Amino acid sequence: MSLERQHLSRRRMLQAGLATGAGLLPALAGVSAVAKAAEHEASGGGTRVDALIAALNTIGKPDCVDAAIRLEALEPDTAGFDLHLRRAGLDAGDARVLAGAMRKTTASSGAVLRSFSASYNSDLTDAGVIVLAQAFPVTMTELGLVGCAIGDAGGLAILEWARTALSPRMICVEGNLFSVDIRSRFAALGQDRGSLLVVV
């Protein structure tokens, strides 16, 4: 729906609220949000994390909407940001939406994702973690995926990202379903890269 059509729809809501005396405050809030968006678009405004903000709002879960609000509050010239979605009820479908937005954010040479945590989202599983790991920027330094029902396939995807990461400092992936072999690979990664703390 175009911004203009959204504005007309909100205006009708406001008129209905005035006519019935009910629902006035939600209608006013809706008009205010649309007016703000219109002003932002007209001024050529935009942030370097717009793709992630849109993705989080598309997912629509309360913690994701809260994270979108935090990203919207970033200064336009912010160099780096964190995205923490612990216990947010994420699943593999949500991970695909986030991964696409991460790629767009990285490709637009915008702000750098420094720290990402989606710990305690047990519905992520390998399917979600693999698509996320393939989208993680090499500049990311901290990763938390504790208790996400990740098996060996997801573990290998994380290890692959970690090998290409420029200067990872912390990877926390305990409470998952890794085999002894994958656990030993994570331990070896921590030993090979002295500045990296790995908790598995």
C-alpha positions in Angstrom: 0.0 0.0 0.0 1.4 3.4 -0.9 2.0 6.0 1.7 -0.7 8.2 0.2 -3.3 5.4 0.5 -2.2 4.6 4.0 -2.7 8.3 4.9 -6.2 8.3 3.4 -7.0 5.0 5.3 -5.8 6.6 8.6 -7.9 9.7 7.9 -11.0 7.6 7.4 -10.2 5.9 10.7 -9.9 9.2 12.4 -13.2 10.4 11.0 -14.9 7.3 12.2 -13.5 7.7 15.6 -14.7 11.3 15.8 -18.1 10.3 14.6 -18.6 7.5 17.1 -16.5 8.9 19.9 -14.6 5.6 20.1 -11.1 4.6 19.1 -9.9 8.3 18.9 -6.5 7.8 20.4 -5.5 4.8 18.3 -6.6 6.7 15.2 -4.6 9.8 16.1 -1.6 7.6 16.8 -1.9 6.0 13.4 -2.2 9.4 11.7 0.9 10.6 13.5 2.9 7.6 12.5 1.9 8.0 8.8 2.6 11.7 8.9 6.1 11.1 10.4 6.8 8.5 7.7 5.7 10.8 5.0 7.9 13.6 6.3 10.8 11.2 6.5 10.3 10.0 2.9 9.8 13.5 1.5 13.0 14.7 3.1 14.9 11.9 1.4 15.6 10.6 4.8 16.5 7.0 5.6 18.9 5.1 7.8 21.5 2.6 6.9 19.6 -0.1 8.7 16.2 0.4 7.0 16.2 -3.1 5.6 16.6 -4.6 9.1 14.0 -2.3 10.5 11.5 -3.4 7.8 12.4 -7.1 8.4 11.9 -6.9 12.1 8.5 -5.2 11.7 7.5 -7.8 9.1 8.3 -10.6 11.5 6.1 -8.6 14.0 6.9 -10.5 17.2 7.1 -8.2 20.2 10.8 -8.4 20.8 11.4 -7.9 17.0 9.2 -4.7 17.0 11.1 -3.5 20.1 14.4 -4.1 18.3 13.1 -2.2 15.3 12.3 0.8 17.5 15.8 0.7 18.9 17.3 0.7 15.4 15.1 3.5 14.4 16.5 5.6 17.2 20.1 5.2 15.9 21.8 8.3 14.7 22.0 8.4 10.9 25.8 8.3 10.9 26.1 5.4 13.5 29.1 3.3 12.5 28.1 0.1 14.3 25.1 -1.5 16.0 24.0 -4.6 17.9 21.0 -6.8 17.3 19.9 -8.9 20.2 16.8 -11.1 19.9 17.0 -13.5 22.8 13.9 -15.5 23.6 12.0 -13.7 20.8 10.1 -16.8 19.5 12.1 -16.9 16.2 11.8 -19.8 13.8 13.5 -20.7 10.5 11.1 -18.6 8.5 11.9 -15.5 10.6 15.6 -16.3 10.1 15.2 -16.2 6.4 13.6 -12.7 6.6 16.5 -11.5 8.9 19.2 -13.0 6.7 17.9 -11.2 3.6 17.9 -7.9 5.5 21.4 -8.5 6.8 22.7 -9.0 3.3 21.0 -5.8 2.1 22.5 -3.9 5.1 26.0 -5.2 4.4 25.7 -4.6 0.7 24.6 -1.0 1.1 27.9 -0.2 2.9 25.9 1.1 5.9 26.3 0.6 9.6 28.2 -2.5 10.7 26.5 -5.3 12.6 28.9 -5.8 15.6 27.0 -8.2 17.8 24.2 -10.6 17.1 22.4 -12.8 19.5 19.4 -15.0 18.9 19.9 -17.2 22.0 17.1 -19.3 23.4 15.1 -19.4 20.2 14.7 -23.2 20.1 12.6 -23.2 16.9 15.6 -21.8 14.9 17.2 -25.2 14.5 19.7 -26.0 11.8 17.4 -24.6 9.0 17.4 -21.1 10.5 20.9 -21.0 11.7 22.4 -22.0 8.4 20.7 -19.1 6.5 21.7 -16.7 9.3 25.3 -17.9 9.3 25.5 -17.4 5.5 24.4 -13.8 5.9 26.6 -12.8 8.9 29.0 -10.1 7.9 32.7 -10.8 8.2 33.0 -7.7 10.4 30.7 -9.1 13.1 32.7 -9.7 16.3 30.2 -11.3 18.7 27.7 -14.1 18.2 25.2 -15.7 20.6 23.2 -18.8 19.6 22.7 -20.5 22.9 20.0 -23.1 23.2 18.7 -22.9 19.6 18.4 -26.7 18.9 21.4 -26.5 16.5 22.9 -29.7 15.2 26.0 -30.5 13.3 24.9 -28.9 10.0 24.2 -25.6 11.8 27.5 -25.9 13.7 29.4 -26.3 10.5 27.7 -23.2 9.0 28.8 -21.2 12.1 32.3 -22.5 11.9 32.5 -21.5 8.2 31.5 -18.0 9.0 33.9 -17.8 11.9 36.8 -18.8 9.6 36.1 -15.9 7.3 35.3 -13.4 10.1 38.0 -10.7 10.3 38.3 -10.4 14.1 35.7 -12.4 16.0 35.9 -11.9 19.8 33.2 -14.2 21.2 31.1 -17.1 20.0 28.6 -18.6 22.5 26.8 -21.7 21.2 26.4 -23.8 24.3 23.2 -25.8 25.0 22.9 -27.1 21.4 22.9 -30.6 19.9 26.5 -30.8 18.5 28.4 -34.0 18.2 31.7 -34.5 19.9 33.4 -33.8 16.6 31.8 -30.4 16.1 32.4 -29.5 19.7 36.1 -30.3 19.2 36.2 -28.1 16.1 34.8 -25.2 18.0 37.4 -25.8 20.7 40.1 -25.8 18.1 38.8 -22.6 16.6 39.2 -20.9 20.0 42.8 -22.2 20.3 43.7 -21.2 16.8 42.5 -17.6 17.2 43.9 -16.5 20.5 41.7 -13.4 20.9 38.5 -15.4 20.4 36.5 -16.8 23.3 34.4 -19.8 22.3 31.8 -21.3 24.7 30.4 -24.5 23.4 
